[in-house]
Amino acid sequence: MHNIPTNLAIKLTEREKELVSRIDFNPSAGGHNAVSWQPVADAMHELMLSLLRRKAIPEPRMKFFTDPAYSIGGHGLSRQQVFEKNGTCGEAVFRHGHFVKYLHYFIYGPDLSQSIIDDFQQKIADCGEPFTSSDALSVGDSARQITRARGLNPSDAAEEFYKLALDCGLDAGDARLIRDRVKKMQPSR
């Protein structure tokens, strides 16, 4: 049976909660400069090191960042390797403005409402074991319906459903089938 978590946010220590309170998870809206970003970067770095030390980040979320097989459109590179290719290596990645979205995902999971997450998880649970590629197509169709009914942007929703499928224990291939079903939706007019 798939290990489907009910609460996707990870448990944080008191210190980690304090660090999270100092992080601007939407830095493009904040108008940061090098000076104002420094405390945010410091908090991100310390938080990430703490999460790694505790092994608090679920394995699928780490693979989403570190494994090239989980990086759709990454041209054979993981998301981490893309940072490195662009000159940001090692722990410096944890301070980078573009890393904030990954940190958010590590902590909170996919950026979908709880009701969408619950509906999606139920669809996967209803498939039973073993989960097959035809199940992935069916769940992908359900994700399309949810996307359409909730007026979500198909491109953004596709990525979030991909992350959610990984969090629900699906392999990268089945998660990608679900993602692709949503991504190929025609935009609403």
C-alpha positions in Angstrom: 0.0 0.0 0.0 1.2 3.5 -0.8 2.3 5.4 2.3 0.1 8.4 1.7 0.7 11.1 4.4 -2.3 13.1 5.7 -0.3 16.2 6.6 2.4 17.1 4.1 4.2 19.8 6.1 7.2 18.4 8.0 7.6 18.9 11.7 9.9 21.7 12.6 11.9 22.3 15.8 11.3 25.6 17.6 14.6 27.0 16.2 13.5 25.9 12.7 10.1 27.6 13.1 11.9 30.8 14.2 14.1 30.6 11.1 11.1 30.1 8.8 9.6 33.2 10.3 12.6 35.2 8.9 12.4 33.8 5.4 10.6 35.7 2.6 9.2 32.9 0.5 8.2 35.3 -2.2 11.5 37.3 -2.7 10.5 38.7 -6.1 7.7 40.7 -4.5 9.9 41.9 -1.7 12.2 44.1 -3.7 15.3 42.8 -1.9 18.8 44.1 -2.5 22.1 42.4 -1.4 21.9 43.9 2.1 18.2 43.1 2.8 18.6 39.6 1.3 21.5 38.7 3.6 19.5 37.9 6.7 17.0 35.8 4.6 19.9 33.9 3.0 21.4 33.3 6.4 18.1 31.9 7.8 17.6 29.7 4.7 21.1 28.3 5.0 20.9 27.6 8.7 17.4 26.0 8.3 18.5 23.8 5.4 21.5 22.5 7.3 19.3 21.7 10.3 16.8 19.9 8.1 19.5 17.9 6.5 21.2 17.1 9.8 17.8 15.8 11.1 17.0 14.0 7.8 13.7 15.7 8.1 13.0 16.2 4.4 11.1 13.3 2.9 13.1 11.3 0.4 10.8 12.1 -2.7 11.3 15.8 -2.1 15.1 15.4 -1.9 15.1 13.4 -5.1 13.0 16.1 -6.7 15.9 18.4 -6.1 18.9 16.1 -6.4 18.0 13.3 -8.9 18.1 14.0 -12.6 15.4 11.4 -13.2 13.0 13.6 -11.2 13.8 16.8 -13.2 11.5 16.8 -16.1 13.0 19.1 -18.8 16.3 19.3 -16.9 18.3 18.0 -19.9 19.8 15.2 -17.9 20.6 17.5 -14.9 19.0 17.6 -11.5 17.7 20.9 -10.2 20.7 21.0 -7.9 23.1 20.4 -10.8 21.5 23.3 -12.7 22.6 25.6 -9.8 26.1 24.1 -10.0 26.2 24.5 -13.8 25.4 28.2 -13.3 28.2 28.6 -10.7 26.4 28.2 -7.4 27.8 25.1 -5.6 27.7 23.4 -2.3 26.0 25.1 0.6 25.9 28.4 -1.4 22.9 26.9 -3.1 20.9 27.2 0.2 21.5 30.9 0.2 20.4 31.6 -3.4 17.2 33.4 -4.1 16.0 30.8 -6.6 16.4 28.1 -3.9 13.6 29.5 -1.8 10.9 27.7 -3.8 12.6 24.4 -3.2 12.9 25.1 0.5 9.2 26.0 0.6 8.4 22.6 -1.0 10.7 20.8 1.4 8.9 22.2 4.3 5.3 22.4 3.2 4.9 20.1 0.3 3.1 20.9 -3.0 1.4 24.3 -3.3 -2.2 23.0 -3.5 -5.1 23.5 -1.1 -5.8 20.8 1.5 -9.1 19.9 -0.2 -7.3 19.3 -3.5 -4.6 17.2 -1.8 -7.3 15.2 0.0 -9.2 14.5 -3.3 -6.0 13.5 -5.1 -4.8 11.2 -2.3 -8.2 9.5 -2.3 -8.0 8.9 -6.0 -4.6 7.2 -5.5 -5.8 5.2 -2.6 -8.9 4.0 -4.6 -6.6 2.5 -7.2 -5.3 0.0 -4.7 -2.1 -2.1 -5.3 -0.3 -2.5 -7.5 -0.5 1.0 -8.9 -0.2 0.8 -12.7 0.4 3.2 -15.5 -3.3 3.0 -16.4 -4.0 4.0 -12.8 -1.7 7.0 -13.4 -3.6 8.0 -16.5 -6.9 7.8 -14.6 -5.5 9.8 -11.7 -4.1 12.2 -14.2 -7.5 12.7 -15.7 -8.9 13.3 -12.2 -6.1 15.9 -11.7 -7.2 17.6 -15.0 -10.8 17.7 -13.7 -9.7 19.2 -10.4 -7.5 21.8 -12.3 -10.4 22.8 -14.6 -13.0 22.9 -11.8 -10.8 25.0 -9.5 -9.6 27.3 -12.3 -5.9 26.5 -11.8 -3.2 27.3 -14.3 -2.5 24.0 -16.0 1.2 24.5 -16.2 1.6 25.4 -12.5 -0.9 22.7 -11.4 0.9 20.1 -13.4 4.1 20.7 -11.4 2.3 20.7 -8.1 0.4 17.5 -8.9 3.8 15.9 -9.9 5.2 16.8 -6.5 2.1 15.5 -4.8 2.2 12.2 -6.7 5.8 11.8 -5.5 4.8 12.6 -2.0 2.1 9.9 -2.2 4.8 7.3 -3.0 4.4 7.1 -6.8 7.6 6.5 -8.8 8.9 9.3 -11.1 7.4 7.7 -14.2 3.8 7.4 -12.9 4.1 10.9 -11.4 5.3 12.2 -14.7 2.3 10.6 -16.5 0.0 12.5 -14.1 1.9 15.7 -14.6 1.8 15.4 -18.4 -2.0 14.8 -18.4 -2.5 18.1 -16.6 0.2 20.0 -18.5 -1.4 19.2 -21.9 -4.7 20.8 -20.9 -5.9 23.6 -23.2 -5.8 26.9 -21.3 -9.2 28.3 -20.4 -10.4 31.2 -22.5 
